[in-house]
Amino acid sequence: MRVDGLRRVPAVVAMLATAALLTGCGGGDEGSADDGGTGGAAEGSAKGTQEKAGGPLDAAALESAAVAEADLPDYTFTVFKQGTVLGSKGEPADPAVCQPMEDIRLRSPEPEPAAAAARSVHPKTDTKATTIELYAYDKAADAGELLTRVREATKSCTGYKDDLGLQPTVTALPDPDPGPGDEAVAFKRESSGTAFWYRVVRSGSNVAVFGWQGLAAHKSAGVVPDEVITVQLKKLTETAGTG
């Protein structure tokens, strides 16, 4: 599957100098990978002093907090460009109350994060992928604002016209267990028989967004990729010192 929205990655997005990304291929539901690779960034000093202090993560530390092959050896990885935002906004969502859902889809959240990292992973025995975006903020309040925007939108957004001219429906889902994080919100976006599930989790001043897709009518549609979510949240909270 092609990763949703990554075809809008702007040219100004900065590459991590400390991340060794090998060439790879991957995808999502509505865009293609940019500078993909198999594997993760090196651990160790790249985590920076933020880990010890429990403060905001910089770009190198955030990349170290993202899952790598060593964390999920039975999965195939595609690593994407890093930067502050991973995508860009197109036409505003109609109605505007649904904009937070479109922002999540386009990987251009509000508030804008200080650093971002992304990858797509799928079991080596399956093609069903989970996309992961990590966003680091300077303040926990900004990360909390992102969760609030999404949660409030799920209360009144039932469908909208998106940047592609499609009209997906939106269904609010019960707040999931945030695990080692602080809070979580989830929703489903469905269009033309294909559903996209999103789980947004805040841990301190960092946010993890998990996405996966499937045929809405399939009996296993919507099955949560528990292993991927659990391993990623554990690594994020340990790196950030928020666990």
N, C-alpha and C positions, 0 to 999 in steps of 0.2 A: 504494500500500500504506500502511496506517496504521502509525505508528511503535509498535513493541512496548513496551508498559508505560507510555507517557506519560499515559494516562488517570489514573494514580495520582499525578501531580505535586501535591504538597501546596500549600495556599494560602499557607504561610509562605515559599515560595521567593522570594528577592529578585530584583527586576528590575535589570539593569545600567543605571545612569544614563547611561553613556557609549555604550551601544550603540543605534544607530538602526535599529530593526527595522521593516520595512514589512509590512503585513498580507498574509498568504499562506495557502495551504492545502497540506496534505500528509498523509502517513499512514504507517502501519506495519502490522505484522501483527496486533496485538491492542490498539490504543489509538489515541487521536486526538491531534493536535497542539494545543498550548496557546500562544496568542499567537504564531503563526507569522508569518514574513515572508520577503521575497525580498531577499537581499543580506546583507552582513556588516557588522561594526562598523568604525568608522573606524580607520585605522592611525595611527602616529605616537606622540604623547605618551601615548596610552592604553596603550601597551605597558609603561609604568612603568619604574622603575629596576631592576626585577628582571632585565630583558633584559640590561642592561649588566653587572650583577653575576653573571649566570648563576645566580641564586638562585631560590627558589620564585616561581611566577607568582601574582599576585593575580587577582581576577575579571576586571578590565578587560584585563590582559595576556593572560589565557587566551582571552578572546573575540577579541583581536587575532590570536592564534595559530591560530584556527580558519579553515578555508578559506572564501573569499567568492567572489562572482561574478567578481571580477577574476582570481582564481587559476584558475578553471574556467569560462571564458566560454561553453562549449558545454553547460553544465548548468543545470538549474532548481533553485533552492534553497528550502528551508523552514527557517527558523531558529526554534528553540524557546527557551522560558524558560531563564534562567541561574540559578545558585545554587550551593549546596554539593552537594546531591543533587538528582537530576532526577526521582526516583520515590520510592516508599515500599514497604516490605515488606508482604506479605500473610501468608497461612498459610505456615508453614515447609515447606520441601521435604521430601518423604518418599521415600527415606531422607535423613537430614540431610547425608550426605556430598556430596550434589548441590546444597547450598545456594549455593555460588559460581556455578553456572550460572544459578540462579534470580535471584540478585542482579544478574548481568549483564543478564538479560532485563528485570528490573524497573528497571534503571538506579538501583540503590541498592547500590553496591559497599561491601565492607568490606576494609580500613579506610575510614571515611568521608573523602572528600577535603575540602580547604580551599575549593576552587572547582570549578565544572563548567560545561561549555558543550555544546550539542548542535545538530545540524542533520541534515537529510536532503537528499540530492542525487540527481538522476537526469538522464541525458542528455536533451537537448531532443528527440532523435529516438527516445526509448525511455521506458518507464515503470518500468523496473527500477531501483529506488532502493538507495542505500547509506546506512545511518545511521551517524552519527559522534558519539561522545561523548568529550569530553576531560575528564580529571580531573587537577587539580593538587594535589599534596601538599606539606606543609611539609618533609618529609624523603624522600630517595630510598628509605630503608628501608621506609617505609610503602607507597610505590608498588611496591616489590619484593615486599612481603607480599601484595598483591593478585594479582600474577602467580603467586606461589607457591601461593596458595589455589586458583586456577583450575587450575594445572598438576597439583597433587596430586589435585584432584577428578576430573580427566579419567582418572586412573589406575584409579579404582575405581567411578566413576559411569557406569552404562550406561543408566539410565533412572530416572524418578521421577514422583511425582504433584506437579503444580505448583499455583500459586495459583488457577488456573482450573478445577481438577479434572481436567485432562487428564493423560495419562501419556506424555509424550514420551520417545523414546529419545535417548541421547547417545553420540556417537562421538568419541573422541580423534583429532585430526589431527596429522601431523608438525609440529614447531615450525617456523614459517615464518621466512624471513630477516627480521630486524627492520629492515633498511635502515639509515638513519642512527640508529636507536634502539639500545637496549642488549640487549633480549631480547623474545621474542614467544612466544605460545602460541595455539593455535587448536582449535576443536571445532565439531561439528555437532549441532544439536538437531532432531529430526524428529518430526512429529506429523501423523497423518491424510494422509500423502502429501506434505506440505509440509515442506521442510527449511529451516533457518535456520543460516547459517554465521556464525561469530564469530571475529574475530582481535583479540587483545589485545596491545598493544605498549607497552613501557615505554621512556621516554627520560629518564634522570635521575630527577627527582621527579615526572614527569608520565606519564600513561597515556592512550593512545588506544584506543578500542574501535570496531571496524568491524563492521557487521552487514549481511547481505543475504539474500534469500530466493528460493526458486524451487521448482518442482515437483520432487520427488526423482527422478522417472523421466525428467525432461526431459534431452535430450542435452547441453544447455549448463548444466545445473544445477551450481551450485558454482563457476562461473567467477569467478575473483578480479577485483575491480574495481581493477586495478593502478594506473591513472592517478590515481584518487581517493586511494588509499592512499599512493602515492608523493608526490603534491603535499602532502597533509596532513602527513605525517611530516616532510617537508623544512621546511615552514613552522613546525611545532611546535618542531623542534630549533633552527632559526635564531632564533626568538623567545625561546626559553628559554636559548639559548647552550649547548646540550648537543650540538650537531651537530659 
